[in-house]
Amino acid sequence: MLLASAAAVTTVASRSEGKALHFAVENGLPPGARLHGSYEALLDDPEVAVYLPLPTSLHVRWATTATARGKHVLLEKPTARCIADLDTILTACEAVGVQFMDDTMWMHHPRTIKMRELIADQATTGDVRVVSSLYKTLVLNLITNWKRLLVTGITGIAL
């Protein structure tokens, strides 16, 4: 979000004001950014929509809490642990007329748009019938971290 020319981070919430301040300083937020020492305080701020980069296991709780206060929500992927959780979130959004957004940026990236144009141009690429891709990353200590997350009940971390 900090790199998006059409977006501005104006408000940050954390579990304490100190953590919110640390985040704001570390990420170069402007001096006028509003800092909240609790998520509830953020939801009471009339000026904000809500981006939830939380673990997936917390999405239903915070998305429905946010929508109940009339907030639009942008959820980090994966948006839900199961279809029932997603239905709960979508029903909450529809009930109060707020926007639900899924942070699947790849679909909207200019590179993806260009790729679709090239694939659609049979003069350039021929008759493309299948596109297959693989994303791979090195994650150190994944097993140790995963076990710790399971013990705490936090699931659905976007890596």
C-alpha positions as a Python dict, from the first residue, in 0.01 Angstrom:
ca = {
    (1, 'M'): (0, 0, 0),
    (2, 'L'): (285, 237, 77),
    (3, 'L'): (410, 203, -282),
    (4, 'A'): (71, 249, -450),
    (5, 'S'): (42, 593, -605),
    (6, 'A'): (-338, 596, -570),
    (7, 'A'): (-344, 490, -204),
    (8, 'A'): (-243, 654, 120),
    (9, 'V'): (-193, 496, 460),
    (10, 'T'): (-348, 749, 696),
    (11, 'T'): (-421, 541, 1004),
    (12, 'V'): (-256, 251, 1186),
    (13, 'A'): (-386, 36, 1470),
    (14, 'S'): (-196, -210, 1680),
    (15, 'R'): (-231, -376, 2020),
    (16, 'S'): (-64, -73, 2179),
    (17, 'E'): (4, 288, 2084),
    (18, 'G'): (376, 217, 2114),
    (19, 'K'): (358, -58, 1853),
    (20, 'A'): (151, 163, 1623),
    (21, 'L'): (406, 444, 1658),
    (22, 'H'): (695, 204, 1592),
    (23, 'F'): (523, 81, 1274),
    (24, 'A'): (457, 438, 1157),
    (25, 'V'): (818, 544, 1210),
    (26, 'E'): (969, 228, 1058),
    (27, 'N'): (752, 260, 748),
    (28, 'G'): (784, 634, 694),
    (29, 'L'): (420, 726, 746),
    (30, 'P'): (353, 1100, 734),
    (31, 'P'): (357, 1291, 1065),
    (32, 'G'): (-21, 1345, 1048),
    (33, 'A'): (-101, 972, 1043),
    (34, 'R'): (-355, 873, 1307),
    (35, 'L'): (-231, 603, 1546),
    (36, 'H'): (-460, 383, 1752),
    (37, 'G'): (-357, 163, 2044),
    (38, 'S'): (-634, -91, 1980),
    (39, 'Y'): (-822, -236, 1686),
    (40, 'E'): (-1149, -127, 1844),
    (41, 'A'): (-1030, 236, 1845),
    (42, 'L'): (-954, 209, 1474),
    (43, 'L'): (-1302, 80, 1405),
    (44, 'D'): (-1446, 379, 1591),
    (45, 'D'): (-1251, 618, 1364),
    (46, 'P'): (-1507, 759, 1118),
    (47, 'E'): (-1245, 835, 853),
    (48, 'V'): (-1121, 487, 765),
    (49, 'A'): (-1192, 176, 562),
    (50, 'V'): (-1017, -131, 698),
    (51, 'Y'): (-732, -344, 560),
    (52, 'L'): (-700, -666, 759),
    (53, 'P'): (-354, -823, 718),
    (54, 'L'): (-435, -1055, 1007),
    (55, 'P'): (-404, -1434, 1017),
    (56, 'T'): (-694, -1599, 837),
    (57, 'S'): (-826, -1747, 1160),
    (58, 'L'): (-903, -1391, 1277),
    (59, 'H'): (-1075, -1269, 958),
    (60, 'V'): (-1435, -1360, 1049),
    (61, 'R'): (-1410, -1192, 1389),
    (62, 'W'): (-1256, -867, 1271),
    (63, 'A'): (-1429, -842, 931),
    (64, 'T'): (-1774, -884, 1088),
    (65, 'T'): (-1683, -644, 1370),
    (66, 'A'): (-1566, -388, 1113),
    (67, 'T'): (-1872, -425, 891),
    (68, 'A'): (-2103, -392, 1192),
    (69, 'R'): (-1948, -47, 1237),
    (70, 'G'): (-2004, 39, 871),
    (71, 'K'): (-1647, -13, 751),
    (72, 'H'): (-1548, -134, 406),
    (73, 'V'): (-1300, -423, 439),
    (74, 'L'): (-999, -537, 240),
    (75, 'L'): (-890, -884, 350),
    (76, 'E'): (-547, -1030, 298),
    (77, 'K'): (-541, -1366, 125),
    (78, 'P'): (-655, -1624, 192),
    (79, 'T'): (-975, -1447, 286),
    (80, 'A'): (-1129, -1736, 479),
    (81, 'R'): (-1052, -2083, 615),
    (82, 'C'): (-1365, -2232, 458),
    (83, 'I'): (-1668, -2138, 252),
    (84, 'A'): (-1884, -2100, 564),
    (85, 'D'): (-1645, -1834, 699),
    (86, 'L'): (-1649, -1650, 366),
    (87, 'D'): (-2031, -1666, 359),
    (88, 'T'): (-2040, -1514, 709),
    (89, 'I'): (-1814, -1227, 599),
    (90, 'L'): (-2005, -1162, 275),
    (91, 'T'): (-2342, -1175, 453),
    (92, 'A'): (-2216, -921, 708),
    (93, 'C'): (-2099, -689, 429),
    (94, 'E'): (-2424, -719, 234),
    (95, 'A'): (-2636, -661, 546),
    (96, 'V'): (-2496, -313, 598),
    (97, 'G'): (-2403, -226, 238),
    (98, 'V'): (-2025, -212, 272),
    (99, 'Q'): (-1768, -320, 17),
    (100, 'F'): (-1579, -649, 50),
    (101, 'M'): (-1242, -665, -124),
    (102, 'D'): (-999, -955, -156),
    (103, 'D'): (-631, -861, -173),
    (104, 'T'): (-559, -1069, -479),
    (105, 'M'): (-335, -813, -643),
    (106, 'W'): (-197, -1046, -909),
    (107, 'M'): (-523, -1039, -1105),
    (108, 'H'): (-512, -659, -1127),
    (109, 'H'): (-139, -612, -1186),
    (110, 'P'): (-39, -442, -1514),
    (111, 'R'): (190, -737, -1590),
    (112, 'T'): (-108, -973, -1578),
    (113, 'I'): (-308, -748, -1810),
    (114, 'K'): (-19, -742, -2058),
    (115, 'M'): (20, -1120, -2034),
    (116, 'R'): (-349, -1165, -2117),
    (117, 'E'): (-312, -935, -2418),
    (118, 'L'): (-11, -1130, -2547),
    (119, 'I'): (-179, -1466, -2501),
    (120, 'A'): (-496, -1345, -2673),
    (121, 'D'): (-292, -1228, -2976),
    (122, 'Q'): (-260, -1549, -3177),
    (123, 'A'): (-30, -1377, -3425),
    (124, 'T'): (223, -1332, -3145),
    (125, 'T'): (188, -1651, -2942),
    (126, 'G'): (-10, -1896, -3153),
    (127, 'D'): (-306, -2091, -3021),
    (128, 'V'): (-243, -2101, -2645),
    (129, 'R'): (-463, -2363, -2481),
    (130, 'V'): (-302, -2406, -2140),
    (131, 'V'): (-97, -2181, -1913),
    (132, 'S'): (73, -2340, -1616),
    (133, 'S'): (283, -2162, -1358),
    (134, 'L'): (459, -2230, -1033),
    (135, 'Y'): (547, -1998, -749),
    (136, 'K'): (824, -2111, -524),
    (137, 'T'): (997, -1951, -228),
    (138, 'L'): (1244, -2055, 36),
    (139, 'V'): (1097, -2038, 384),
    (140, 'L'): (1339, -2106, 666),
    (141, 'N'): (1220, -2278, 982),
    (142, 'L'): (874, -2329, 835),
    (143, 'I'): (807, -2649, 1027),
    (144, 'T'): (909, -2495, 1361),
    (145, 'N'): (702, -2182, 1297),
    (146, 'W'): (401, -2380, 1173),
    (147, 'K'): (400, -2594, 1490),
    (148, 'R'): (412, -2278, 1704),
    (149, 'L'): (121, -2129, 1510),
    (150, 'L'): (-85, -2446, 1546),
    (151, 'V'): (-28, -2447, 1922),
    (152, 'T'): (-151, -2087, 1949),
    (153, 'G'): (-450, -2154, 1722),
    (154, 'I'): (-347, -1900, 1460),
    (155, 'T'): (-398, -2036, 1110),
    (156, 'G'): (-392, -1912, 753),
    (157, 'I'): (-75, -1706, 760),
    (158, 'A'): (1, -1548, 421),
    (159, 'L'): (370, -1609, 358),
}
